[in-house]
Amino acid sequence: MHEASLMENLLTIAEESLSGYNVTKINCLTIKAGRLANILPDALVFAFQSLAEAPFAGARLEIEVLPITARCLDCGAEYQSMDIPLVCPDCGSNMAAIISGSEVYLDSIDFEQEE
């Protein structure tokens, strides 16, 4: 289950991002994952619930699945799709160069801090 190691890395990134802040509570982490990232959202949530320790314990995890962005190799159109196989909406071709859709990143952290 690669979601567990992925979540460990995301929590490390979140923790490093929060250094320098006087964090009292983390409300929510938002993760964005491309359609081609081969992520199972339920498994990622399970990994988060299993691995979350202070200050992440009790926080929500939101996951937004991003579409695939592709360029048609026949007509040159750029398009987005959640469906596989990719089909150009302009010419119907299935010949495409993938531009994005395999990324996974921590998008935002909603937290409270001592002032």
PANUMAR-854311 format. One record per residue (C-alpha): x negated, y negated, z; residue number from 1; chain. Coordinates in pm, whole numbers, plus 32768, in hexadecimal, padded with zeros to 4 digits. Each point is the difference from the previous one (the first is absolute). Last residue first. Example, Ala and Ser with C-alpha at 12.3 -4.5 7.8 and 13.67 -1.06 7.14 Angstrom:
2
[atom [7AA9 806A 82CA] 2 'A']
[atom [8089 8158 8042] 1 'A']
end
This chain:
115
[atom [803E 7268 8765] 115 'A']
[atom [8039 8171 8026] 114 'A']
[atom [8053 80AD 7EBC] 113 'A']
[atom [8124 80A2 7F4F] 112 'A']
[atom [7FDD 80D5 7EC9] 111 'A']
[atom [8083 8037 7EA0] 110 'A']
[atom [7EEA 809F 7F34] 109 'A']
[atom [8003 7FE4 7E86] 108 'A']
[atom [7FA1 80A5 7EB7] 107 'A']
[atom [7F2C 8127 806E] 106 'A']
[atom [7F9A 80A7 7EBE] 105 'A']
[atom [8038 8127 7F1A] 104 'A']
[atom [7FB6 7FE5 7E8B] 103 'A']
[atom [8058 8107 7EFA] 102 'A']
[atom [80F7 7F34 7F35] 101 'A']
[atom [7F32 7F16 7F2F] 100 'A']
[atom [7F90 7FC6 7E9A] 99 'A']
[atom [804E 8159 7F70] 98 'A']
[atom [7FC0 8010 7E8A] 97 'A']
[atom [812B 8084 7F43] 96 'A']
[atom [8069 80E3 7EE3] 95 'A']
[atom [8166 8068 8048] 94 'A']
[atom [808D 7F26 7EEC] 93 'A']
[atom [8168 7F87 800F] 92 'A']
[atom [7FB8 7EB7 7F4D] 91 'A']
[atom [8060 7EEE 80F6] 90 'A']
[atom [8057 80C2 813F] 89 'A']
[atom [7EB9 80C1 7FE7] 88 'A']
[atom [8030 815A 8096] 87 'A']
[atom [7F36 807A 8129] 86 'A']
[atom [8037 8168 805F] 85 'A']
[atom [803B 7FBF 811F] 84 'A']
[atom [80F2 7EFF 8086] 83 'A']
[atom [7FC3 7EDD 80EE] 82 'A']
[atom [7FB2 7F20 7ED9] 81 'A']
[atom [7F5A 7EB5 7FB6] 80 'A']
[atom [7FB0 7F71 7EA9] 79 'A']
[atom [7EEF 7F68 7F2E] 78 'A']
[atom [803F 8006 7E88] 77 'A']
[atom [7ED9 804E 7F1D] 76 'A']
[atom [80CE 80A3 7EE9] 75 'A']
[atom [7F5E 8158 7FE4] 74 'A']
[atom [7F1E 8019 8132] 73 'A']
[atom [8118 7F85 80E3] 72 'A']
[atom [7F71 7F56 8131] 71 'A']
[atom [805E 8087 8157] 70 'A']
[atom [8067 7F8D 815A] 69 'A']
[atom [807B 8118 80E2] 68 'A']
[atom [80FD 7F8C 80FF] 67 'A']
[atom [7FB4 7FB2 816D] 66 'A']
[atom [8085 80CF 8123] 65 'A']
[atom [8038 7F27 8131] 64 'A']
[atom [7FBB 80A3 814F] 63 'A']
[atom [806F 7F65 8147] 62 'A']
[atom [7F6E 8080 8145] 61 'A']
[atom [809F 7F8E 8143] 60 'A']
[atom [7F35 7FC6 813D] 59 'A']
[atom [803B 80C7 813F] 58 'A']
[atom [7E94 8060 802C] 57 'A']
[atom [7F24 7F1D 7F2A] 56 'A']
[atom [7F45 7F51 811E] 55 'A']
[atom [7FD0 8101 808A] 54 'A']
[atom [800D 814F 7F51] 53 'A']
[atom [809A 805D 7EB3] 52 'A']
[atom [7F7C 814E 7F85] 51 'A']
[atom [8133 80DE 800D] 50 'A']
[atom [80FF 7EF5 7FA5] 49 'A']
[atom [7F22 7F86 7EE4] 48 'A']
[atom [7FC8 8162 7F81] 47 'A']
[atom [8177 803E 8003] 46 'A']
[atom [803C 7EBA 7F43] 45 'A']
[atom [7EFA 8067 7EFE] 44 'A']
[atom [80A1 8157 7FDF] 43 'A']
[atom [8154 7F5E 7FC7] 42 'A']
[atom [7F69 7F17 7EF9] 41 'A']
[atom [7F5F 811F 7F3D] 40 'A']
[atom [7EDD 7F5B 7F51] 39 'A']
[atom [7F80 8072 7EAD] 38 'A']
[atom [7F72 7EA7 7FB4] 37 'A']
[atom [80AA 8006 7EA9] 36 'A']
[atom [8133 7F3C 8074] 35 'A']
[atom [7F1E 7EF8 8098] 34 'A']
[atom [7FFB 7FD2 8177] 33 'A']
[atom [8041 7EC6 80CA] 32 'A']
[atom [7FE8 8018 817A] 31 'A']
[atom [80AF 7F15 80F2] 30 'A']
[atom [7FA7 8019 8170] 29 'A']
[atom [8107 7F90 80FB] 28 'A']
[atom [8032 7F7B 815F] 27 'A']
[atom [7EA3 7FFC 8091] 26 'A']
[atom [7FF7 7F80 8165] 25 'A']
[atom [7F1D 7F33 80E0] 24 'A']
[atom [7EF3 7FA8 7F02] 23 'A']
[atom [7F01 7EFA 806D] 22 'A']
[atom [7F73 7FD6 7EA4] 21 'A']
[atom [7E8D 8016 7FB1] 20 'A']
[atom [801A 8164 7F8B] 19 'A']
[atom [8150 8031 7F55] 18 'A']
[atom [7F75 8050 7EA9] 17 'A']
[atom [7F17 8106 8097] 16 'A']
[atom [8129 80AE 80A4] 15 'A']
[atom [80C7 7FF6 7EBD] 14 'A']
[atom [7EDC 808F 7F39] 13 'A']
[atom [7FD3 8116 8102] 12 'A']
[atom [8176 8046 7FF6] 11 'A']
[atom [7FF2 8018 7E84] 10 'A']
[atom [7ED8 80F1 8012] 9 'A']
[atom [80AE 80E4 80FA] 8 'A']
[atom [813A 7FED 7F2A] 7 'A']
[atom [7F3F 8079 7ECE] 6 'A']
[atom [7F69 811A 80CD] 5 'A']
[atom [815D 806C 8070] 4 'A']
[atom [809C 7FCE 7EA7] 3 'A']
[atom [7EFE 80F0 7F6D] 2 'A']
[atom [80C8 8128 807E] 1 'A']
end
